[in-house]
Amino acid sequence: DGEVTIIEYLRTAIPGTTESDVQFAIDCYSEFEFPDYVPPPELSSSQLHEIREIFNTFDKSGDGQLTLSEVKAGIGKSAMCVNVDEYFASFDTSNDGLLNLPEFIELMKSYYICGVGSM
């Protein structure tokens, strides 16, 4: 029928898996209560301070907003694997072509929480 059951999958993925193994796993996980909502991790005060410092360093005009060119100049070649234009636009929630501090914090949050590879 073209469909694979969990037992068939597990027998292929983990040779020797029996139906009782699968039932045991189902019983174990059905007793575990998964929360409906898990809040995202928060930045520490030192991380927020560092992000504000980076923002101020990038903000060459001192107007409290970052242009795309300011961000590109600030990061240099450190984000070569990222399309900076698209990344910038995805965090420009006000759609004004600029990043204010809250937008920049959200952009940097993915870097700080998810790690260097996510930016």
C-alpha positions in Angstrom: 0.0 0.0 0.0 3.0 2.3 0.0 2.8 3.2 3.7 5.3 2.2 6.4 4.1 1.6 9.9 6.2 2.7 12.9 7.0 -1.0 13.6 8.2 -1.5 10.0 10.3 1.6 10.2 11.8 0.7 13.6 12.6 -2.8 12.5 14.6 -1.3 9.6 16.2 1.5 11.5 16.9 -0.6 14.6 17.2 -4.2 13.8 15.7 -6.5 16.4 12.9 -4.1 17.4 9.8 -6.0 18.5 6.2 -4.9 18.7 6.6 -5.0 22.5 9.5 -2.6 22.3 7.3 -0.2 20.3 4.4 -0.6 22.7 6.8 0.1 25.6 8.0 3.3 24.0 4.4 4.4 23.3 3.4 3.7 26.9 6.3 5.6 28.2 5.8 8.7 26.1 2.0 8.7 26.5 2.5 9.2 30.2 4.8 12.2 29.7 3.0 15.5 29.5 4.4 17.8 26.9 3.8 21.5 27.7 1.6 23.3 25.2 3.9 26.3 25.1 7.6 26.5 25.9 8.7 30.2 26.0 11.8 31.0 23.9 15.0 31.4 25.8 15.8 34.9 27.0 19.0 36.8 26.6 21.0 37.5 29.7 21.6 41.1 30.7 25.2 40.9 29.7 24.2 39.6 26.2 21.7 42.5 25.9 24.4 44.9 26.9 26.8 43.5 24.3 24.1 43.7 21.6 23.5 47.4 22.5 27.2 48.0 22.2 27.4 46.3 18.8 24.3 48.3 17.7 26.0 51.6 18.7 29.2 50.6 17.0 27.4 49.8 13.7 25.3 53.0 14.0 27.8 55.3 12.3 25.3 58.1 11.8 24.2 58.0 15.4 20.5 58.2 14.6 19.5 55.1 16.5 18.7 53.1 13.4 20.8 50.9 11.2 20.8 51.0 7.4 21.7 47.9 5.4 25.0 49.4 4.5 25.8 50.0 8.2 25.1 46.4 9.0 27.1 45.2 6.1 30.1 47.4 7.0 29.8 46.3 10.6 29.8 42.6 10.0 32.3 42.7 7.2 33.1 39.2 5.8 32.0 37.4 9.0 28.6 36.5 7.6 29.6 35.5 4.0 27.4 32.4 4.1 24.3 34.5 4.8 22.3 36.6 2.3 22.6 39.8 4.5 20.0 41.6 2.4 17.4 38.9 3.0 18.4 38.5 6.6 18.2 42.2 7.2 14.8 42.4 5.5 13.4 39.5 7.6 14.0 41.4 10.8 12.9 44.8 9.5 9.4 44.4 10.9 8.5 48.0 10.4 9.4 47.7 6.7 11.1 51.0 6.6 14.5 49.8 5.4 16.1 50.3 8.8 16.7 48.3 11.9 15.9 50.0 15.2 17.3 48.6 18.4 14.4 46.2 19.2 14.6 44.8 15.7 18.4 44.4 15.9 18.0 42.6 19.3 15.7 40.1 17.6 18.2 39.6 14.8 21.0 39.1 17.3 18.9 36.8 19.5 19.1 34.1 16.9 22.8 34.4 16.9 23.2 34.4 20.7 20.7 31.7 21.4 21.1 29.4 18.4 24.8 29.8 18.0 27.2 31.3 15.4 26.0 29.0 12.6 22.5 30.3 12.5 23.4 33.8 11.4 
